[in-house]
């Protein structure tokens, strides 16, 4: 089992390195070629569209040709897509490549995450997910830093990215893990999910807006400030590391308190980080070190919005509703990831680097104000009725059941059991009474 999971983890590591190296290279290369921030944002948004299509269509592809061949084919086509960037510097051409690349990124992760899920059990899935997160974040940070390997040949960095993605197919090809079983998701509409947990669903949307904007336009933010490529890569890597470091303590504190209030406090922390970043950039006498430290905090906030928002949603759902809700959470996040880079690109095109800070202030401030409003109109769940916080990626897993809360054997709390308590919210809404 260890060898099987080790090979799958190695595939995840290589795929994350290649994917995130490509993600940081594209906006930097477009900026060097004279594209404005709006066009860069649109191009980067196209990747999320491909991810949505991959989530919707990828499983049908798996059912048709199998898991191994789907993964090998996805890596092969994604490799070709990455190499194609160096053939023609054209905005529409690169936008098309982003859509295709996003599609096959989703299908590749679908296979690996499904396999990891199948290779674990309810007793060790939390540990397996934690290891997967460390591997994924490590690959993401390494990919950001490897942009410094760029040389005089404009195709060199794309070749390095393509090599990592191509090699990711090898461990899965040799894996002897059992083929994952297919499963069907029920249908719960987004409006129904909003009525069950308004704060949770709005938080998921805000997570997409923040994550999509940071990962896509963060390199352009640094470039507009005159940072060197090395400085940009370190800043982006610190945001990835922050996503991993801050998520668990924020989540565990929320287990003992009204989770919505903790999510609001995290947004306040994010606003403080933005003010700190403003100071570190324009007034700090200590160079880049304060910027990296504040970037760690900013990444921690951005990386915590999605897992904390999903925890809020799961608090209000009964166990049998969790799988049904996960699909629409992924879709809502993806919608935010499409809109985020475009909106941030427009903001930076009009306001320069300040537009980056203003955009995140608006996203975090709006979520904080919405939480304050919802706290006034809906009473909190009793702490005992809340699910235990689970550390998940700062973006949702492509395979929903990788989240241990969605496992049929997971010992989830049923909020219906607490309805007779005096401190239970009188206006609790569930899918049945919509």
RAVENSUL-V953991 format. One record per backbone hydrogen bond with DSSP energy under -0.5 kcal/mol. NH is the residue of the N-H (numbers start at 1). CO is the residue of the C=O. E is the energy in kcal/mol with one decimal. If there is no record, write none. Layout:
BEGIN
[[NH | CO | E] [NH | CO | E]]
END
This chain:
BEGIN
[[5 | 1 | -2.7] [6 | 2 | -2.6] [7 | 3 | -2.1] [8 | 4 | -2.0] [9 | 5 | -3.0] [10 | 6 | -2.0] [11 | 7 | -1.9] [12 | 8 | -2.2] [13 | 9 | -2.5] [14 | 10 | -2.3] [15 | 11 | -2.6] [16 | 12 | -2.6] [17 | 13 | -2.3] [18 | 14 | -2.5] [19 | 15 | -2.6] [20 | 16 | -2.5] [21 | 17 | -2.1] [22 | 18 | -1.8] [23 | 19 | -2.0] [24 | 20 | -1.7] [25 | 21 | -1.6] [26 | 22 | -2.1] [27 | 23 | -0.8] [28 | 24 | -1.1] [29 | 25 | -2.8] [30 | 26 | -2.5] [31 | 27 | -2.4] [32 | 28 | -2.2] [33 | 29 | -1.3] [34 | 31 | -1.3] [35 | 30 | -2.2] [40 | 36 | -2.1] [41 | 37 | -2.6] [42 | 38 | -2.2] [43 | 39 | -2.4] [44 | 40 | -2.6] [45 | 41 | -2.0] [46 | 42 | -1.2] [47 | 44 | -1.0] [48 | 44 | -0.5] [48 | 45 | -0.9] [49 | 45 | -1.2] [50 | 46 | -1.8] [51 | 47 | -2.0] [52 | 48 | -2.3] [53 | 49 | -2.2] [54 | 50 | -2.5] [55 | 51 | -2.4] [56 | 52 | -2.1] [57 | 53 | -2.9] [58 | 54 | -2.2] [60 | 57 | -0.7] [61 | 57 | -1.6] [62 | 58 | -2.2] [63 | 59 | -2.5] [64 | 60 | -1.2] [65 | 61 | -2.3] [66 | 62 | -2.6] [70 | 66 | -1.6] [71 | 67 | -2.4] [72 | 68 | -2.7] [73 | 69 | -2.6] [74 | 70 | -2.5] [75 | 71 | -2.7] [76 | 72 | -2.3] [77 | 73 | -2.8] [78 | 74 | -2.7] [79 | 75 | -2.3] [80 | 76 | -2.0] [81 | 77 | -2.4] [82 | 78 | -2.4] [83 | 79 | -2.2] [84 | 80 | -1.5] [85 | 81 | -0.8] [85 | 82 | -0.9] [86 | 83 | -1.0] [87 | 84 | -1.7] [88 | 84 | -0.8] [90 | 88 | -1.4] [94 | 90 | -2.9] [95 | 91 | -2.1] [96 | 92 | -2.2] [97 | 93 | -2.0] [98 | 94 | -2.3] [99 | 95 | -1.9] [100 | 96 | -2.3] [101 | 97 | -3.1] [102 | 98 | -2.5] [103 | 99 | -2.1] [104 | 100 | -2.2] [105 | 101 | -1.8] [106 | 102 | -2.1] [107 | 103 | -1.9] [108 | 104 | -1.8] [109 | 105 | -2.5] [110 | 106 | -2.3] [111 | 107 | -1.9] [112 | 108 | -2.1] [113 | 109 | -3.0] [114 | 110 | -2.0] [115 | 111 | -2.3] [116 | 112 | -2.6] [117 | 113 | -2.4] [118 | 114 | -2.3] [119 | 115 | -1.9] [120 | 117 | -1.0] [124 | 121 | -0.9] [125 | 121 | -1.4] [128 | 124 | -2.5] [129 | 125 | -2.9] [130 | 126 | -2.3] [131 | 127 | -2.3] [132 | 128 | -2.4] [133 | 129 | -2.5] [134 | 130 | -2.1] [135 | 131 | -2.5] [136 | 132 | -2.9] [137 | 133 | -3.0] [138 | 134 | -2.4] [139 | 135 | -2.5] [140 | 136 | -2.3] [141 | 137 | -2.6] [142 | 138 | -2.6] [143 | 139 | -2.4] [144 | 140 | -1.8] [145 | 141 | -2.1] [146 | 142 | -2.1] [147 | 144 | -1.0] [148 | 145 | -1.7] [149 | 146 | -2.0] [150 | 147 | -1.5] [151 | 153 | -0.6] [154 | 152 | -0.6] [156 | 153 | -1.8] [159 | 155 | -2.1] [160 | 156 | -2.1] [161 | 157 | -2.0] [162 | 158 | -2.5] [163 | 159 | -2.5] [164 | 160 | -1.8] [165 | 161 | -2.0] [166 | 162 | -2.7] [167 | 163 | -2.6] [168 | 164 | -1.1] [169 | 166 | -1.3] [170 | 167 | -1.2] [171 | 167 | -0.6] [172 | 168 | -0.8] [173 | 169 | -1.9] [174 | 170 | -1.5] [175 | 171 | -0.6] [175 | 172 | -0.8] [188 | 186 | -0.6] [193 | 189 | -2.1] [194 | 190 | -2.4] [195 | 191 | -1.9] [196 | 192 | -1.6] [197 | 193 | -2.4] [201 | 197 | -2.3] [202 | 198 | -2.4] [203 | 199 | -2.2] [204 | 200 | -2.0] [205 | 201 | -2.1] [206 | 202 | -2.5] [207 | 203 | -2.2] [208 | 204 | -1.9] [209 | 205 | -2.3] [210 | 206 | -2.7] [211 | 207 | -3.1] [212 | 208 | -2.3] [213 | 209 | -1.4] [214 | 210 | -2.6] [215 | 211 | -2.6] [216 | 212 | -1.4] [217 | 213 | -2.7] [218 | 214 | -1.7] [221 | 217 | -2.2] [222 | 218 | -2.0] [223 | 219 | -2.2] [224 | 220 | -2.7] [225 | 221 | -1.0] [226 | 223 | -1.5] [227 | 222 | -2.4] [232 | 228 | -2.4] [233 | 229 | -2.6] [234 | 230 | -2.1] [235 | 231 | -2.3] [236 | 232 | -2.5] [237 | 233 | -2.2] [238 | 234 | -2.3] [239 | 235 | -1.5] [240 | 236 | -1.4] [241 | 237 | -2.4] [242 | 238 | -2.6] [243 | 239 | -1.5] [244 | 240 | -1.1] [245 | 241 | -2.3] [246 | 242 | -2.3] [247 | 243 | -0.6] [248 | 244 | -0.7] [249 | 245 | -0.6] [250 | 246 | -2.0] [251 | 247 | -2.4] [252 | 248 | -2.8] [253 | 249 | -2.0] [254 | 250 | -1.7] [255 | 251 | -1.0] [256 | 252 | -0.6] [256 | 253 | -1.2] [257 | 254 | -1.2] [259 | 257 | -0.6] [261 | 258 | -0.6] [262 | 258 | -1.6] [263 | 259 | -2.3] [264 | 260 | -2.1] [265 | 261 | -2.4] [266 | 262 | -2.2] [267 | 263 | -1.4] [268 | 264 | -1.7] [269 | 265 | -2.4] [270 | 266 | -2.1] [271 | 267 | -2.4] [272 | 268 | -2.3] [273 | 269 | -2.0] [274 | 270 | -1.9] [275 | 271 | -2.0] [276 | 272 | -2.4] [277 | 273 | -2.4] [278 | 274 | -2.3] [279 | 275 | -2.2] [280 | 276 | -2.8] [281 | 277 | -2.1] [282 | 278 | -2.0] [283 | 279 | -2.8] [284 | 279 | -1.7] [289 | 286 | -1.0] [292 | 288 | -2.4] [293 | 289 | -2.2] [294 | 290 | -2.5] [295 | 291 | -2.5] [296 | 292 | -1.8] [297 | 293 | -1.5] [298 | 294 | -3.0] [299 | 295 | -2.7] [300 | 296 | -1.7] [301 | 297 | -2.0] [302 | 298 | -2.6] [303 | 299 | -2.7] [304 | 300 | -0.7] [304 | 301 | -0.8] [305 | 301 | -1.2] [306 | 302 | -0.6] [307 | 303 | -0.5] [308 | 304 | -2.1] [309 | 305 | -2.2] [310 | 306 | -2.6] [311 | 307 | -1.7] [312 | 308 | -1.7] [313 | 309 | -2.0] [314 | 310 | -2.9] [315 | 311 | -1.7] [316 | 312 | -0.8] [316 | 313 | -1.2] [317 | 314 | -1.0] [321 | 318 | -2.0] [322 | 318 | -0.5] [322 | 319 | -1.4] [325 | 321 | -1.9] [326 | 322 | -1.6] [327 | 323 | -0.9] [328 | 324 | -0.7] [329 | 325 | -1.7] [330 | 326 | -2.1] [331 | 327 | -2.0] [332 | 328 | -2.5] [333 | 329 | -2.4] [334 | 330 | -2.3] [335 | 331 | -2.2] [336 | 332 | -1.9] [337 | 333 | -2.2] [338 | 334 | -1.7] [339 | 335 | -2.3] [340 | 336 | -2.9] [341 | 337 | -0.8] [342 | 338 | -0.8] [343 | 339 | -2.8] [344 | 340 | -2.9] [345 | 341 | -2.3] [346 | 342 | -2.3] [347 | 343 | -2.2] [348 | 344 | -2.7] [349 | 345 | -2.1] [350 | 346 | -1.7] [351 | 347 | -2.5] [352 | 348 | -2.1] [354 | 351 | -0.9] [355 | 352 | -1.3] [356 | 352 | -0.5] [356 | 353 | -1.1] [357 | 353 | -1.1] [358 | 354 | -2.6] [359 | 355 | -2.1] [360 | 356 | -1.8] [361 | 357 | -2.0] [362 | 358 | -2.3] [363 | 359 | -2.4] [364 | 360 | -2.6] [365 | 361 | -2.5] [366 | 362 | -2.5] [367 | 363 | -2.0] [368 | 364 | -2.3] [369 | 365 | -2.4] [370 | 366 | -2.3] [371 | 367 | -2.3] [372 | 368 | -2.2] [373 | 369 | -2.0] [374 | 370 | -2.5] [375 | 371 | -2.3] [376 | 372 | -1.0] [376 | 373 | -0.6] [377 | 373 | -1.1] [378 | 374 | -2.0] [385 | 382 | -1.6] [386 | 382 | -0.6] [386 | 383 | -1.3] [400 | 398 | -0.8] [402 | 399 | -2.0] [403 | 400 | -1.8] [404 | 402 | -0.6] [406 | 403 | -2.2] [407 | 404 | -1.0] [410 | 407 | -2.0] [412 | 410 | -2.1] [415 | 413 | -0.7] [417 | 414 | -2.0] [418 | 415 | -1.5] [419 | 416 | -1.4] [421 | 418 | -1.6] [424 | 421 | -1.4] [428 | 425 | -1.1] [433 | 430 | -0.7] [434 | 431 | -1.2]]
END
